[in-house]
Amino acid sequence: MVQPGRETAAKQPVIIANPTHDHPFVALAERLVAEGAATPEELQAGLRSEFPRTIVRERQLAGEPMRMWYAYRDGHWVDSRDDQGL
């Protein structure tokens, strides 16, 4: 049974993690959402246990059929190429 106020798996947001190559960060974000993080604030709080500078923001475009959340490990967008030394 789904708890009131919790989203079902079909309604889970798409997570856009930055940087994309940080596999532990991406995996934790996906796991927290799968386990029930229902708001950007809940996801942010969970991610901050491992990545204290994380910021999560919801993309809000009119008429968009799905929810999308941006999770920034460093509190802002970073160029993944720079982070990898490319």
C-alpha positions as CSV (number, residue, x, y, z in Angstrom):
1,M,0.0,0.0,0.0
2,V,1.3,3.5,-0.9
3,Q,1.5,5.9,1.9
4,P,-0.6,9.1,1.5
5,G,1.5,11.8,-0.1
6,R,4.0,9.4,-1.5
7,E,4.5,9.0,-5.3
8,T,4.1,5.7,-7.0
9,A,7.0,4.3,-9.0
10,A,5.3,5.4,-12.2
11,K,5.3,9.0,-11.0
12,Q,8.9,9.1,-9.8
13,P,10.8,12.1,-11.0
14,V,13.6,11.9,-13.6
15,I,16.8,12.8,-11.8
16,I,19.4,14.8,-13.7
17,A,22.5,14.5,-11.6
18,N,25.6,16.7,-11.9
19,P,28.3,15.6,-12.4
20,T,26.9,12.7,-14.3
21,H,30.1,10.6,-14.0
22,D,30.0,10.5,-10.2
23,H,28.5,7.1,-10.0
24,P,28.1,6.9,-6.2
25,F,26.3,10.3,-6.2
26,V,24.0,9.2,-9.1
27,A,23.3,5.8,-7.5
28,L,22.4,7.4,-4.1
29,A,20.1,9.9,-5.7
30,E,18.3,7.1,-7.6
31,R,18.1,4.9,-4.5
32,L,16.6,7.6,-2.3
33,V,13.9,8.4,-4.9
34,A,13.1,4.7,-5.2
35,E,12.9,4.4,-1.5
36,G,10.4,7.3,-1.2
37,A,12.0,10.7,-1.4
38,A,8.9,12.5,-2.6
39,T,10.1,16.1,-2.8
40,P,13.3,17.8,-3.9
41,E,13.8,18.8,-0.3
42,E,13.7,15.2,0.9
43,L,16.1,14.1,-1.8
44,Q,18.5,17.0,-0.9
45,A,18.4,16.1,2.8
46,G,19.2,12.4,2.0
47,L,22.0,13.3,-0.4
48,R,23.6,15.7,2.0
49,S,24.3,12.8,4.4
50,E,27.1,11.9,1.9
51,F,27.5,15.0,-0.2
52,P,27.0,18.0,2.1
53,R,27.0,20.7,-0.6
54,T,24.2,19.1,-2.6
55,I,21.4,21.3,-3.9
56,V,18.2,19.7,-5.6
57,R,15.9,21.9,-7.7
58,E,12.7,20.9,-9.5
59,R,12.5,21.9,-13.2
60,Q,9.1,23.7,-13.7
61,L,8.1,24.0,-17.3
62,A,4.5,24.5,-18.1
63,G,2.8,21.4,-19.7
64,E,5.8,19.1,-19.1
65,P,4.4,15.5,-18.7
66,M,7.0,14.4,-16.1
67,R,8.7,15.7,-13.1
68,M,12.4,16.4,-13.4
69,W,14.8,17.2,-10.5
70,Y,18.3,18.5,-10.9
71,A,20.7,17.3,-8.2
72,Y,23.9,19.3,-8.1
73,R,26.6,17.5,-6.0
74,D,28.7,20.7,-5.5
75,G,25.7,23.1,-5.0
76,H,26.0,24.3,-8.6
77,W,26.5,23.0,-12.1
78,V,30.0,21.8,-12.9
79,D,31.4,20.8,-16.3
80,S,32.0,17.1,-16.0
81,R,34.9,17.4,-18.5
82,D,36.7,19.8,-16.2
83,D,36.0,17.6,-13.2
84,Q,37.6,14.6,-14.9
85,G,40.6,16.6,-16.1
86,L,39.5,16.4,-19.8
